[in-house]
Amino acid sequence: MIKSIVSLEPDVYKMLPDLAMCDDGSLVCVYRESLVHGRWPFSKIVRQISRDGGRNWGQKSVVAEISNSDKEGGWNTPRLLHLGGQRLLMVCDWGPPRENETTPNSETYSWHSEDGGESWGASADTGIKGVICPTLFETKSGKILLAACGAEDSVWSVDLWSSTDQGASWEGPVRISSSPELELNECTLVQLDDGTLICYMREDKEQRCAYKSISTDEGQTWGGPYPTNILVCVGRPDARVLRSGEVVIFYGMGWAPRLLVLHAESQQSAADPACVENAKKHIAADHRRFFVDHDRSIHPDGAYSGWVQLPNGDLYVVQYIVDDAPMAHIRSYRISREDWILCPEGEIISIDTSRYKEALDHELALEASEARFSKRAAGS
């Protein structure tokens, strides 16, 4: 794994990055700048571009800026989507002055770039209000989905909007998930080979695992939420399907320190509402995790990431982290497959567990025999 710095300034708090790759291989990173974790006393949406696979990054450029949060509010979480060629779509939620994140007065804006992020058109109001922390995804049919979270009467929910004109207009919302027993918020979308959509969500009440909702009709209706094997997900997940077919999710685990974790699972596990229980029956694991980095600062923050798979198969990830710097900064990781698993692409996650049926049957028979012995011993 190769670790490097994308952007660090000792007097600027850089956070909430996202990443996209254009058809020419250039990488575009966007993030927010402010002075603290919140969007105060100013907020900027900044972009940087790499032309050499993330080895070097060009100078930053400000896409949008609010200089006085007390009067103008502030930008929160910019997100990117590659639309093909050199075209990019960016969205970001805005919060009004002196109101917290869950205000119903928040608004979401969008920008388009036709030249790989070098320049951006004017901002457009999407009409989406009252939600924060958006995520963008394009389905196999070309529909663009925007999911975001919000809270009403202390109950968090995740909702979905869709666009058939590449983000010029939006329809919705459709409710993905809401539960008074859970605190479901920041989410990510991924589509499996058979068209099934999975929405993975952070959960802050139990703080036991991420949850997921599942749609088989391209987001019109959703089942769930269901627990996953993504442990202690209290930092925004970000999912993709690798060229091998495996599903990979980067996310933030825990609070202090906050860990950036790679979680990989099979598509079968991703689509399974009972994946947690069924994983206990497998001799061969259908998921795997890799700890990428942790924040050693006494005031840790970060593990919000964006990532792409490079043409050679490596994963290129950006996140924000404090660690040994005076302020949060943007750090990158180039992760090869052998960094997290010593196995050919797709093999360990998609392995056919039926070959272990004989061993599994033998194990179950032993458990049954032990149970009978224990029962007889207790009776005597």
C-alpha positions in Angstrom: 0.0 0.0 0.0 1.3 3.5 -0.9 0.2 6.3 1.4 0.6 10.0 0.5 -0.9 13.4 1.0 -3.3 15.1 -1.5 -3.6 18.4 0.4 -2.5 19.7 3.8 -2.4 23.3 5.1 -1.7 23.9 8.8 -4.4 26.6 9.2 -7.2 25.0 7.1 -9.6 22.1 8.0 -10.0 19.9 5.0 -12.6 17.2 5.1 -15.3 15.1 3.4 -13.5 14.2 0.1 -15.0 12.4 -2.8 -13.2 11.1 -5.9 -14.1 10.4 -9.6 -12.0 9.1 -12.6 -12.6 10.4 -16.1 -12.2 8.4 -19.3 -8.7 9.8 -19.9 -7.6 8.3 -16.5 -7.4 11.7 -14.7 -8.6 11.7 -11.1 -10.7 14.5 -9.7 -11.0 15.0 -5.9 -13.4 17.4 -4.3 -13.6 18.3 -0.6 -14.7 21.0 1.8 -12.5 23.5 3.5 -13.4 25.4 6.7 -11.7 26.3 10.0 -13.3 23.5 12.2 -15.3 20.3 11.7 -18.5 22.3 11.2 -19.1 24.7 8.3 -17.8 27.7 10.1 -16.7 30.5 9.9 -16.4 30.0 6.2 -16.8 27.1 3.8 -15.3 26.3 0.4 -15.9 23.5 -2.1 -12.4 22.8 -3.5 -11.3 20.5 -6.3 -7.9 19.1 -7.3 -6.9 17.0 -10.3 -4.2 14.3 -10.8 -3.1 13.4 -14.3 -0.8 10.5 -13.3 -2.9 8.1 -11.3 -2.8 10.0 -8.0 1.0 10.2 -7.7 0.9 14.0 -8.0 -1.9 16.5 -7.6 -2.3 19.9 -9.2 -3.1 23.1 -7.4 -6.5 23.4 -5.7 -9.3 25.4 -7.2 -12.3 26.8 -5.4 -15.6 25.8 -7.1 -17.9 27.5 -4.6 -17.3 29.7 -1.5 -19.2 31.1 1.4 -17.1 33.6 3.3 -19.4 34.4 6.3 -21.4 31.5 7.8 -23.2 33.8 10.2 -24.9 35.6 7.3 -24.8 33.1 4.4 -24.9 29.6 6.0 -22.4 27.1 4.7 -21.5 24.2 2.4 -21.5 20.7 3.9 -20.7 17.5 1.9 -19.7 17.7 -1.8 -20.1 14.5 -3.8 -19.0 13.5 -7.3 -20.3 11.4 -10.2 -18.6 10.6 -13.5 -21.1 10.8 -16.3 -18.8 9.5 -19.1 -16.0 11.1 -21.1 -14.9 14.3 -19.3 -18.3 15.1 -17.9 -18.9 15.3 -14.1 -21.8 16.0 -11.8 -21.3 17.4 -8.3 -23.8 18.0 -5.6 -23.5 19.5 -2.2 -25.9 20.3 0.7 -26.1 23.8 2.1 -27.2 24.7 5.6 -28.7 28.1 6.6 -27.0 30.4 9.2 -26.9 29.3 12.8 -29.0 26.1 12.3 -27.8 22.6 12.9 -27.4 19.9 10.3 -30.9 18.4 10.8 -32.7 21.6 9.9 -35.6 21.2 7.4 -34.3 24.4 5.8 -31.3 22.7 4.2 -31.0 22.7 0.4 -29.0 20.7 -2.1 -27.3 22.2 -5.1 -25.6 20.8 -8.2 -22.8 21.7 -10.6 -21.8 20.2 -14.0 -18.3 20.1 -15.6 -17.7 19.2 -19.2 -13.9 19.3 -19.1 -12.9 16.8 -16.3 -13.3 19.3 -13.5 -11.2 22.1 -14.9 -14.2 24.4 -15.0 -17.7 24.2 -13.6 -21.0 25.7 -14.6 -23.2 27.8 -12.3 -24.8 26.1 -9.4 -28.4 24.9 -9.8 -31.0 24.3 -7.0 -32.1 20.7 -7.2 -35.3 21.4 -5.3 -34.2 18.8 -2.7 -34.6 20.2 0.8 -34.4 19.0 4.4 -31.7 16.4 4.0 -27.9 16.2 4.3 -24.9 14.1 3.3 -26.0 13.2 -0.3 -24.6 10.3 -2.3 -24.7 9.9 -6.1 -25.0 6.8 -8.2 -25.8 5.9 -11.9 -27.7 2.7 -12.6 -27.1 0.4 -15.5 -30.0 2.0 -17.3 -28.5 5.4 -17.1 -30.8 6.7 -14.3 -29.0 8.9 -11.8 -29.9 8.4 -8.1 -29.4 10.8 -5.2 -29.9 9.4 -1.7 -29.6 11.6 1.4 -30.6 11.4 5.1 -32.6 13.6 7.4 -34.4 13.5 10.8 -38.0 14.3 11.7 -39.2 14.0 15.3 -35.9 12.4 16.3 -36.3 9.6 13.8 -33.7 9.4 11.0 -34.6 8.3 7.5 -32.8 7.8 4.2 -34.6 8.9 1.0 -34.0 8.7 -2.7 -34.5 11.0 -5.7 -33.9 10.1 -9.3 -33.0 12.0 -12.5 -33.3 10.8 -16.2 -31.7 14.0 -17.6 -28.2 13.6 -16.0 -29.1 15.7 -13.0 -30.9 18.6 -14.6 -34.1 17.8 -12.8 -35.1 15.4 -10.0 -38.1 13.3 -9.0 -38.9 11.9 -5.6 -38.5 11.2 -2.8 -38.9 7.5 -2.3 -38.3 6.2 1.2 -35.4 3.8 1.4 -35.4 3.2 5.1 -36.6 4.5 8.4 -36.7 2.9 11.8 -37.3 4.4 15.3 -35.2 1.6 16.8 -32.2 2.6 14.7 -30.4 5.8 13.7 -29.9 5.2 10.0 -28.1 8.0 8.1 -25.2 8.5 5.7 -25.5 5.9 2.9 -24.1 4.6 -0.3 -25.6 2.8 -3.3 -24.3 -0.1 -5.5 -25.9 -2.2 -8.2 -25.2 -5.9 -8.6 -24.8 -7.8 -11.8 -28.5 -8.9 -11.8 -29.7 -5.3 -11.4 -30.4 -5.5 -7.6 -29.7 -2.2 -5.8 -28.2 -2.2 -2.3 -28.2 0.8 -0.1 -25.7 0.5 2.8 -26.3 2.8 5.7 -24.4 4.1 8.8 -26.1 3.3 12.1 -25.5 5.4 15.2 -27.9 4.1 17.9 -26.7 0.5 18.4 -23.4 1.2 16.7 -23.1 -2.5 16.1 -23.0 -2.7 12.3 -24.1 -1.1 9.1 -27.5 -1.8 7.8 -28.8 -2.3 4.2 -31.9 -2.0 2.2 -32.5 -3.9 -1.0 -34.4 -3.0 -4.2 -35.1 -5.2 -7.2 -37.0 -2.6 -9.2 -34.3 0.0 -9.7 -35.1 1.9 -6.5 -38.9 2.2 -6.7 -39.5 0.1 -3.6 -37.1 -1.1 -0.9 -37.0 -4.0 1.6 -35.2 -3.7 5.0 -33.4 -2.5 6.8 -31.3 -5.6 7.4 -28.1 -6.0 9.5 -24.8 -6.6 7.7 -21.3 -7.9 8.5 -19.9 -4.3 8.2 -19.0 -3.8 11.9 -19.3 -0.6 13.9 -20.1 1.6 11.0 -20.2 5.1 12.4 -18.5 6.8 9.4 -20.0 7.2 5.9 -19.7 4.0 3.8 -18.8 4.2 0.1 -19.4 1.1 -2.1 -18.4 -0.1 -5.5 -18.4 -3.4 -7.4 -14.9 -4.4 -8.4 -14.1 -5.7 -11.9 -13.8 -9.1 -10.3 -17.4 -8.9 -9.2 -16.7 -8.5 -5.5 -18.5 -5.7 -3.6 -16.1 -3.4 -1.6 -17.2 -0.9 0.9 -14.8 1.6 2.6 -16.2 3.1 5.8 -15.3 4.6 9.2 -15.2 2.2 12.1 -15.4 3.4 15.7 -14.8 6.8 17.3 -11.4 7.0 19.0 -9.4 6.2 17.0 -11.5 6.4 13.9 -10.4 3.6 11.6 -10.7 3.5 7.8 -11.7 0.0 6.9 -12.1 -1.9 3.6 -14.9 -4.5 3.7 -15.3 -6.9 0.8 -18.1 -9.4 0.3 -19.7 -11.5 -2.4 -22.7 -10.3 -4.4 -24.6 -13.2 -3.0 -23.9 -11.9 0.5 -24.8 -8.3 -0.5 -28.2 -9.4 -1.8 -28.9 -11.7 1.2 -31.3 -10.1 3.8 -30.0 -12.8 6.3 -26.3 -12.4 5.5 -25.3 -12.1 9.1 -26.9 -15.4 10.2 -25.9 -17.2 7.0 -22.3 -16.1 7.3 -22.1 -18.2 10.6 -22.9 -21.3 8.6 -20.0 -20.9 6.1 -16.7 -22.6 6.5 -15.3 -20.4 3.7 -15.9 -16.7 4.5 -18.1 -14.7 2.2 -16.7 -11.4 3.5 -13.3 -10.0 4.5 -12.0 -6.7 6.0 -8.8 -4.8 5.9 -7.7 -2.0 8.2 -6.4 0.8 6.0 -5.4 3.5 8.5 -6.2 4.9 11.9 -6.1 8.4 13.4 -3.5 8.7 16.1 -4.5 12.3 17.1 -5.9 12.9 20.6 -8.7 14.7 18.6 -9.3 12.1 15.8 -11.6 12.9 12.9 -12.1 11.5 9.5 -12.6 8.1 7.7 -15.0 9.7 5.1 -13.7 8.5 1.8 -14.1 8.3 -1.9 -12.4 5.8 -4.2 -12.1 4.3 -7.6 -10.5 1.1 -9.1 -7.6 2.0 -11.4 -7.2 0.4 -14.8 -4.5 -2.0 -13.4 -6.9 -3.2 -10.7 -5.4 -1.2 -7.7 -7.8 0.7 -5.5 -7.2 4.5 -5.1 -8.8 5.9 -2.0 -8.9 9.4 -0.5 -10.0 10.2 3.0 -9.7 13.0 5.5 -7.7 12.5 8.7 -6.0 14.6 11.5 -3.4 12.1 12.7 0.0 13.9 13.0 -1.1 17.1 11.3 -2.3 20.3 13.1 -5.6 20.2 11.1 -7.6 17.6 9.2 -6.1 17.0 5.7 -6.7 14.9 2.7 -4.7 11.7 2.5 -4.6 9.0 -0.3 -3.9 5.3 -0.4 -3.1 3.1 -3.4 -4.1 -0.4 -2.4 -3.1 -3.5 -4.4 -5.0 -6.7 -4.1 -2.2 -8.4 -2.3 -2.3 -5.7 0.4 -5.6 -7.1 1.6 -5.8 -10.7 0.3 -3.4 -13.2 -1.2 -5.8 -14.7 -3.7 -6.7 -14.2 -7.4 -9.4 -11.7 -8.2 -12.8 -12.9 -7.1 -11.7 -16.3 -5.9 -11.9 -16.1 -2.1 -15.2 -14.1 -2.0 -17.0 -16.1 -4.7 -15.7 -19.5 -3.6 -18.1 -22.3 -4.0 -18.8 -23.5 -0.5 -20.6 -26.6 -1.7 -17.2 -28.3 -1.9 -17.2 -28.2 1.9 -20.6 -29.8 2.3 -19.1 -33.1 3.5 -17.0 -31.3 6.2 -19.9 -29.2 7.2 -22.2 -32.2 7.5 -19.5 -33.9 9.6 -19.3 -30.9 11.9 -23.0 -30.7 12.4 -23.1 -34.4 13.2 -20.4 -33.9 15.9 -22.4 -31.0 17.4 -25.5 -33.2 17.5 -23.6 -36.0 19.1 -22.2 -33.7 21.7 -25.6 -32.3 22.5 -27.0 -35.9 23.0 -24.1 -36.8 25.2 -24.6 -33.6 27.3 -28.3 -34.4 27.7 -27.6 -37.9 28.9 -24.9 -36.7 31.3 -27.3 -34.2 32.7 -30.0 -36.9 33.2 -27.7 -39.2 35.1 
